[in-house]
Amino acid sequence: MIVDVALPAERYLAWYRGQAGRVLMVSRDGRRVSLPAHHLRAFLTHEGVYGSFLMRFTADGKLLSLERLGGEGPCSAPSF
């Protein structure tokens, strides 16, 4: 599943403040994804988290891997 993320640092800080635990996103194929915010921490810069990501899941729906993709795609702002 591929998701395009445009999450400004100010919005991500809600996780640090304890105001949010999950990031809600919509995949390119229209599926809704609720991801614990800590999974995006490795991709956080001073600007926030931006880019296209490939998400792989186990058969029972647990996150197996999250990988930033090379190329650009349309970005939508996820919500907490």
Secondary structure, 3 states (H helix, E strand, C coil): CEEEEEEEHHHHHHHHCCCCCEEEEEECCCCEEEEEHHHHHHHCCCCEEEEEEEEEECCCCCEEEEEECCCCCCCECCEC
